[in-house]
Structure formats: C-alpha cells, structure tokens
Amino acid sequence: MRQRRILLFLAGATVVMSVVAATAFAGGYRLNLTPSEPLGLWRIEELQRPVAIGDLVFLCPPTTAMFVEAWRRGYLRRGLCAGGFAPLIKTVAALAGQRVDITDRVFIDGRPLPASSVRGRDGEGRTLTPSPGGIIPPHHLFLHSPFASSYDSRYFGPVPDSGLLGLARPVLTFDP
C-alpha cells in the first residue's frame, strides 16, 4: 500500500512538472546552462523594432557543417531549433554593412570590440579557426559574448537574422 502511494505521488509530480515545463516553454522561457551568459532561467521577448547593436538576443544557429561540428565538439547544446540545436544567447556586436576585422581580437569599423580576444585552441586543445571577417552581409548579424571561451561570431562569422527569436531577458539567473 505504501509503495502504491509513493508511485502515485511520483506519477502526479511528474505530470505536474511536465505541465509546468510545457507551459514555461510555450511562454518563451528557456534554461541557460552555458557560461556565455549567466546561468538560469531566461525569457524570449518579442522584438518590436529592428535589432540593434548591444541587443542581447536568442538566435537559432543555421544548420551548417560548421555548427554540426560545433555541436559535436560540445560548444552547442541540443534543442528545438532546426538541426536540433539549442538557441544561442549572444549580444549583437555588428549589423549588415559594418566591417569586421579579426586578428588576435575583433575590430568593428576599425574600433576594438572589448573582451574579444581570439583563441587558437579550445579548452581541449583542439584548433579553433577564427572567422576571416569582412563586411557583414545583408540580413546577417555578428554575435559576441564577453566570456573568453565563448563560441561566437569570432569563430563562426556572421549568422542570418532569420534565426532571431527575440530579446533575451534574464528572469532568475546567477553568475557561477
């Protein structure tokens, strides 16, 4: 009898947690478990204006060989974006028409981007190849995170703005 009550409690708790999780997901809430931005609960807020430099955004990466390799290396998590990727949380650092130069750090229109050191190897010692830079094409964004080990446009280059989900708003977050 006691085992049955425990099983019923666990089943009920599972149903309640599933409903809460589905409701939160449908409401635009996401859990960030990567160090590029503070860990915790975030919300996707619909963008009611054109995207701007400095916006912290959620964006689905394109399904390209580069992002498949990034997932294989563990730089990306699984999620509900096309290709099975989780959305990225990054800051928009440059927009279409701006020039990006990448050396040992990133320069946008000739000005250095703070906290943009470029690494030659990842934490496992594997080679990282920086993006060649250039003029950001129409309908593309250059994304950045100040976290030194972030996998961002320093390495994968500009990404299509068609993957933009909205602004990233922290709900309950903390820096480890």
JOGIMO-V164091 format. One record per backbone hydrogen bond with DSSP energy under -0.5 kcal/mol. NH is the residue of the N-H (numbers start at 1). CO is the residue of the C=O. If there is no record, write none. Layout:
nh=NH co=CO
nh=NH co=CO
//
This chain:
nh=5 co=1
nh=6 co=2
nh=7 co=3
nh=8 co=4
nh=9 co=5
nh=10 co=6
nh=11 co=7
nh=12 co=8
nh=13 co=9
nh=14 co=10
nh=15 co=11
nh=16 co=12
nh=17 co=13
nh=18 co=14
nh=19 co=15
nh=20 co=16
nh=21 co=17
nh=22 co=18
nh=23 co=19
nh=24 co=20
nh=25 co=21
nh=26 co=22
nh=27 co=23
nh=28 co=25
nh=29 co=24
nh=30 co=42
nh=32 co=30
nh=32 co=40
nh=33 co=31
nh=37 co=34
nh=39 co=174
nh=40 co=32
nh=41 co=172
nh=42 co=30
nh=43 co=169
nh=44 co=28
nh=45 co=43
nh=45 co=167
nh=48 co=46
nh=54 co=92
nh=55 co=52
nh=57 co=55
nh=57 co=90
nh=58 co=166
nh=59 co=88
nh=60 co=163
nh=61 co=59
nh=64 co=62
nh=68 co=64
nh=69 co=65
nh=70 co=66
nh=71 co=67
nh=72 co=68
nh=73 co=69
nh=74 co=70
nh=74 co=71
nh=75 co=70
nh=76 co=70
nh=79 co=84
nh=81 co=85
nh=84 co=81
nh=85 co=82
nh=86 co=77
nh=88 co=59
nh=90 co=57
nh=90 co=88
nh=91 co=144
nh=92 co=55
nh=93 co=91
nh=93 co=142
nh=94 co=142
nh=96 co=140
nh=97 co=136
nh=98 co=95
nh=100 co=134
nh=101 co=107
nh=103 co=101
nh=103 co=105
nh=107 co=101
nh=108 co=111
nh=109 co=99
nh=109 co=107
nh=111 co=108
nh=113 co=106
nh=114 co=112
nh=116 co=113
nh=118 co=104
nh=119 co=117
nh=122 co=126
nh=125 co=122
nh=128 co=120
nh=130 co=128
nh=131 co=154
nh=134 co=100
nh=136 co=98
nh=140 co=137
nh=141 co=159
nh=142 co=94
nh=143 co=141
nh=144 co=91
nh=150 co=147
nh=152 co=150
nh=153 co=143
nh=155 co=152
nh=156 co=152
nh=157 co=153
nh=159 co=141
nh=161 co=139
nh=163 co=160
nh=164 co=161
nh=165 co=58
nh=166 co=58
nh=167 co=45
nh=168 co=56
nh=169 co=43
nh=169 co=167
nh=171 co=41
nh=172 co=41
nh=174 co=39
nh=176 co=174
//
